[in-house]
Amino acid sequence: MAINYPTFSYNNPRIQGQTVFIKRGPHQGKLGIVVKTLDNERFLVSQAEFGSEQVIFKRSDFLVHRYRKIKVPID
């Protein structure tokens, strides 16, 4: 008999605060965190491999790193 524990799904559609992988341009291959959403197409990325540097990227220039559904059991 299987016991089903309550779970919730986390899948944050907002990009702000997410870790991103830069796939184009002079910063290609770096990881950073979206610190501010400027509009639907432009995002301010900093921290991680960027340190204190702040760079603006178009949405098409990066991938959201590890963006997937995660099921977490509630204890």
DSSP file (Angstrom, degrees, kcal/mol; ACC not computed):
  #  RESIDUE AA STRUCTURE BP1 BP2  ACC     N-H-->O    O-->H-N    N-H-->O    O-->H-N    TCO  KAPPA ALPHA  PHI   PSI    X-CA   Y-CA   Z-CA
    1    1 A M              0   0    0      0, 0.0     2,-0.3     0, 0.0     0, 0.0   0.000 360.0 360.0 360.0 121.9    0.0    0.0    0.0
    2    2 A A        -     0   0    0      1,-0.0     2,-0.6     2,-0.0     0, 0.0  -0.649 360.0-143.9 -85.6 137.2    1.5    3.3   -1.1
    3    3 A I        -     0   0    0     -2,-0.3     2,-0.7     2,-0.0    -1,-0.0  -0.896  11.9-149.8-100.5 123.0    1.3    6.3    1.2
    4    4 A N        -     0   0    0     -2,-0.6     3,-0.0     3,-0.0    -2,-0.0  -0.836   9.4-158.2 -96.4 117.9    0.8    9.5   -0.7
    5    5 A Y        -     0   0    0     -2,-0.7     2,-0.1     1,-0.1    70,-0.1  -0.675  31.1 -97.5 -90.0 147.9    2.3   12.5    1.0
    6    6 A P        +     0   0    0      0, 0.0    68,-1.9     0, 0.0     2,-0.3  -0.398  49.6 179.7 -62.7 138.8    1.0   16.0    0.1
    7    7 A T  E     -A   73   0A   0     66,-0.2     2,-0.3    -2,-0.1    64,-0.1  -0.920  17.5-152.4-133.9 161.8    3.2   17.8   -2.4
    8    8 A F  E     -A   72   0A   0     64,-1.0    64,-1.4    -2,-0.3     2,-0.4  -0.976  17.4-127.8-132.0 152.8    3.3   21.1   -4.1
    9    9 A S  E     -A   71   0A   0     -2,-0.3     2,-0.6    62,-0.2    62,-0.2  -0.831  15.9-159.7-100.9 135.5    4.7   22.0   -7.5
   10   10 A Y  E     +A   70   0A   0     60,-1.5    60,-1.3    -2,-0.4     2,-0.1  -0.963  28.1 147.5-115.0 120.3    7.1   24.9   -7.8
   11   11 A N        -     0   0    0     -2,-0.6    58,-0.1    58,-0.2    56,-0.1  -0.611  30.5-157.2-150.7  84.5    7.6   26.4  -11.2
   12   12 A N        -     0   0    0     56,-0.2    -2,-0.1     1,-0.2     6,-0.0  -0.504   6.8-167.8 -72.1 113.4    8.2   30.1  -11.0
   13   13 A P        +     0   0    0      0, 0.0     2,-0.2     0, 0.0    -1,-0.2   0.702  63.1  93.2 -75.5 -16.9    7.3   31.8  -14.3
   14   14 A R        -     0   0    0      1,-0.1    -2,-0.0     2,-0.1     0, 0.0  -0.540  63.6-155.7 -76.8 141.6    9.0   35.0  -13.3
   15   15 A I    >   +     0   0    0     -2,-0.2     3,-2.3     2,-0.1    19,-0.4   0.748  61.0 105.9 -89.4 -25.9   12.6   35.3  -14.4
   16   16 A Q  T 3  S+     0   0    0      1,-0.3    19,-0.2    17,-0.1     3,-0.1  -0.339  89.3  16.8 -60.3 130.0   13.7   37.8  -11.7
   17   17 A G  T 3  S+     0   0    0     17,-3.0    -1,-0.3     1,-0.3     2,-0.2   0.321  98.9 124.5  90.2  -7.1   15.8   36.1   -9.1
   18   18 A Q    <   -     0   0    0     -3,-2.3    16,-2.1    16,-0.1     2,-0.4  -0.556  66.2-114.9 -85.8 149.8   16.5   33.1  -11.4
   19   19 A T  E     -B   33   0B   0     46,-0.3    46,-2.5    14,-0.2     2,-0.3  -0.687  38.3-165.1 -79.8 134.4   19.9   31.9  -12.3
   20   20 A V  E     -BC  32  64B   0     12,-3.1    12,-2.1    -2,-0.4     2,-0.5  -0.907  18.6-141.6-125.8 152.4   20.6   32.3  -16.0
   21   21 A F  E     -BC  31  63B   0     42,-3.0    42,-2.7    -2,-0.3     2,-0.5  -0.962  23.2-133.3-111.4 122.3   23.2   30.9  -18.5
   22   22 A I  E     + C   0  62B   0      8,-2.7     7,-3.1    -2,-0.5    40,-0.3  -0.645  26.6 176.2 -80.1 123.3   24.3   33.4  -21.1
   23   23 A K        +     0   0    0     38,-2.5     2,-0.3    -2,-0.5    39,-0.2   0.530  58.5  39.2-106.7  -8.2   24.3   31.8  -24.6
   24   24 A R  S    S+     0   0    0     37,-1.2     3,-0.4     3,-0.1    -1,-0.1  -0.956  88.7  21.7-140.0 158.1   25.2   34.7  -26.8
   25   25 A G  S >  S-     0   0    0     -2,-0.3     3,-1.6     1,-0.2    -3,-0.0  -0.265 103.5 -37.2  88.8-170.0   27.5   37.7  -27.0
   26   26 A P  T 3  S+     0   0    0      0, 0.0    -1,-0.2     0, 0.0     0, 0.0   0.690 135.3  52.5 -68.1 -18.5   30.8   38.6  -25.2
   27   27 A H  T >  S+     0   0    0     -3,-0.4     3,-1.9     3,-0.1    -5,-0.3   0.171  78.3 151.4-101.1  17.1   29.6   37.0  -21.9
   28   28 A Q  T <   +     0   0    0     -3,-1.6    -5,-0.2     1,-0.2     3,-0.1  -0.194  63.6  23.1 -52.5 133.2   28.8   33.7  -23.5
   29   29 A G  T 3  S+     0   0    0     -7,-3.1    -1,-0.2     1,-0.3     2,-0.2   0.341  93.7 123.1  93.0  -6.1   29.1   30.8  -21.1
   30   30 A K    <   -     0   0    0     -3,-1.9    -8,-2.7    -8,-0.2     2,-0.4  -0.557  52.8-138.8 -88.8 154.0   28.7   32.8  -17.9
   31   31 A L  E     +B   21   0B   0    -10,-0.2    18,-1.8    -2,-0.2    19,-0.4  -0.883  31.9 156.7-106.3 143.0   26.1   32.2  -15.2
   32   32 A G  E     -B   20   0B   0    -12,-2.1   -12,-3.1    -2,-0.4     2,-0.4  -0.910  37.0-111.2-151.6 178.5   24.4   35.2  -13.5
   33   33 A I  E     -BD  19  46B   0     13,-2.9    13,-2.3    -2,-0.3     2,-0.7  -0.971  28.1-120.7-121.6 133.9   21.2   36.1  -11.6
   34   34 A V  E     + D   0  45B   0    -16,-2.1   -17,-3.0    -2,-0.4    11,-0.2  -0.629  34.2 174.0 -73.2 113.6   18.5   38.3  -12.9
   35   35 A V  E     +     0   0B   0      9,-2.4     2,-0.3    -2,-0.7    -1,-0.2   0.658  63.4  15.7 -97.3 -18.8   18.4   41.2  -10.4
   36   36 A K  E     - D   0  44B   0      8,-1.4     8,-2.9   -21,-0.0     2,-0.7  -0.970  61.0-138.9-157.2 139.2   15.8   43.3  -12.2
   37   37 A T  E     - D   0  43B   0     -2,-0.3     6,-0.2     6,-0.2     3,-0.1  -0.888  18.3-178.4 -96.8 116.6   13.3   43.0  -15.0
   38   38 A L        -     0   0    0      4,-1.7     2,-0.3    -2,-0.7     5,-0.2   0.900  66.0 -36.9 -83.6 -43.3   13.5   46.2  -17.2
   39   39 A D  S    S-     0   0    0      3,-1.6    -1,-0.3     0, 0.0     3,-0.1  -0.869  80.4 -69.1-159.2-168.8   10.7   45.2  -19.6
   40   40 A N  S    S+     0   0    0     -2,-0.3     3,-0.1     1,-0.2    19,-0.0   0.684 131.8  32.3 -67.7 -16.1    9.4   42.0  -21.2
   41   41 A E  S    S+     0   0    0      1,-0.1    18,-2.0    17,-0.1     2,-0.4   0.617 111.4  61.5-116.1 -17.8   12.5   41.7  -23.4
   42   42 A R  E     - E   0  58B   0     16,-0.2    -4,-1.7    17,-0.1    -3,-1.6  -0.931  55.5-178.4-122.3 138.9   15.4   43.2  -21.3
   43   43 A F  E     -DE  37  57B   0     14,-2.7    14,-2.8    -2,-0.4     2,-0.6  -0.986  25.6-129.6-136.7 142.6   16.8   42.0  -18.0
   44   44 A L  E     -DE  36  56B   0     -8,-2.9    -9,-2.4    -2,-0.3    -8,-1.4  -0.830  29.6-167.7 -92.8 121.0   19.6   43.3  -15.7
   45   45 A V  E     +DE  34  55B   0     10,-3.3    10,-2.7    -2,-0.6     2,-0.2  -0.896  19.2 141.4-115.0 139.5   21.9   40.4  -14.8
   46   46 A S  E     +D   33   0B   0    -13,-2.3   -13,-2.9    -2,-0.4     3,-0.2  -0.823  32.5  49.1-153.5-171.0   24.6   40.5  -12.0
   47   47 A Q  S >  S+     0   0    0      4,-1.7     3,-2.8     6,-0.3     4,-0.3  -0.015  81.3  59.2  61.9-165.5   26.2   38.4   -9.3
   48   48 A A  G >  S-     0   0    0      1,-0.3     3,-0.9     2,-0.2   -16,-0.2  -0.246 129.4  -4.5  46.2-121.7   27.6   34.8   -9.7
   49   49 A E  G 3  S+     0   0    0    -18,-1.8    -1,-0.3     1,-0.2   -17,-0.1   0.571 135.6  61.3 -76.2  -7.9   30.3   35.0  -12.5
   50   50 A F  G X  S-     0   0    0     -3,-2.8     3,-1.9   -19,-0.4    -1,-0.2   0.634  82.9-169.4 -90.0 -15.8   29.5   38.7  -13.1
   51   51 A G  T <   -     0   0    0     -3,-0.9    -4,-1.7    -4,-0.3    -1,-0.2  -0.441  69.7 -19.1  62.7-127.7   30.4   39.7   -9.5
   52   52 A S  T 3  S+     0   0    0     -2,-0.2    -1,-0.3    -6,-0.1     2,-0.1   0.528 110.6 112.1 -89.7  -6.4   29.4   43.4   -9.0
   53   53 A E    <   -     0   0    0     -3,-1.9     2,-0.5    -6,-0.1    -6,-0.3  -0.429  55.9-152.6 -66.1 139.1   29.2   44.1  -12.7
   54   54 A Q        -     0   0    0     -8,-0.1     2,-0.4    -2,-0.1    -8,-0.2  -0.975  15.7-179.3-118.5 125.8   25.6   44.7  -14.0
   55   55 A V  E     -E   45   0B   0    -10,-2.7   -10,-3.3    -2,-0.5     2,-0.5  -0.958  22.2-134.3-127.6 141.0   24.9   43.8  -17.6
   56   56 A I  E     -E   44   0B   0     -2,-0.4     2,-0.3   -12,-0.2   -12,-0.2  -0.830  27.9-177.1 -96.3 129.8   21.6   44.2  -19.6
   57   57 A F  E     -E   43   0B   0    -14,-2.8   -14,-2.7    -2,-0.5     2,-0.2  -0.936  26.0-122.3-125.1 148.3   20.6   41.2  -21.8
   58   58 A K  E >   -E   42   0B   0     -2,-0.3     3,-1.8   -16,-0.2     4,-0.3  -0.541  34.1-112.7 -77.5 155.3   17.8   40.5  -24.1
   59   59 A R  G >  S+     0   0    0    -18,-2.0     3,-1.1     1,-0.3    -1,-0.1   0.825 116.8  59.5 -60.2 -32.1   15.6   37.5  -23.3
   60   60 A S  G 3  S+     0   0    0      1,-0.2    -1,-0.3   -19,-0.2   -19,-0.0   0.580  94.4  67.3 -74.1  -8.7   16.9   35.7  -26.4
   61   61 A D  G <  S+     0   0    0     -3,-1.8   -38,-2.5   -38,-0.1   -37,-1.2   0.527 102.4  40.3 -89.9  -6.1   20.5   35.9  -25.1
   62   62 A F  E <   -C   22   0B   0     -3,-1.1     2,-0.4    -4,-0.3   -40,-0.2  -0.952  63.0-138.7-142.7 160.9   20.1   33.6  -22.1
   63   63 A L  E     -C   21   0B   0    -42,-2.7   -42,-3.0    -2,-0.3     2,-0.6  -0.921  32.6-114.7-113.1 142.8   18.6   30.4  -20.9
   64   64 A V  E >   -C   20   0B   0     -2,-0.4     3,-1.0   -44,-0.2     2,-0.3  -0.701  39.1-126.0 -77.5 121.8   17.0   30.1  -17.4
   65   65 A H  T 3  S-     0   0    0    -46,-2.5   -46,-0.3    -2,-0.6     3,-0.1  -0.527  81.2  -6.0 -77.1 128.4   19.3   27.6  -15.7
   66   66 A R  T 3  S+     0   0    0     -2,-0.3     2,-1.1     1,-0.2    -1,-0.3   0.853  81.5 169.7  58.1  39.9   17.5   24.5  -14.1
   67   67 A Y    <   +     0   0    0     -3,-1.0     2,-0.3   -56,-0.1    -1,-0.2  -0.719  26.9 113.8 -85.3  99.7   14.1   25.8  -15.0
   68   68 A R  S    S-     0   0    0     -2,-1.1     2,-0.3    -3,-0.1   -56,-0.2  -0.962  71.5 -78.0-157.8 168.5   11.9   22.8  -14.3
   69   69 A K        -     0   0    0     -2,-0.3     2,-0.5   -58,-0.1   -58,-0.2  -0.579  41.3-165.9 -75.8 136.4    9.1   21.6  -12.0
   70   70 A I  E     -A   10   0A   0    -60,-1.3   -60,-1.5    -2,-0.3     2,-0.6  -0.991   8.0-151.7-124.2 125.8   10.3   20.5   -8.6
   71   71 A K  E     -A    9   0A   0     -2,-0.5   -62,-0.2   -62,-0.2   -64,-0.0  -0.870  14.0-171.2 -98.8 125.3    8.1   18.5   -6.3
   72   72 A V  E     -A    8   0A   0    -64,-1.4   -64,-1.0    -2,-0.6     2,-0.1  -0.964  19.1-130.8-118.5 122.5    8.9   19.0   -2.6
   73   73 A P  E     -A    7   0A   0      0, 0.0     2,-0.6     0, 0.0   -66,-0.2  -0.457  19.0-130.1 -70.6 143.7    7.2   16.8    0.1
   74   74 A I              0   0    0    -68,-1.9     0, 0.0    -2,-0.1     0, 0.0  -0.847 360.0 360.0 -94.8 122.2    5.6   18.6    3.0
   75   75 A D              0   0    0     -2,-0.6    -1,-0.1   -70,-0.1     0, 0.0   0.422 360.0 360.0 -96.4 360.0    6.8   17.2    6.3
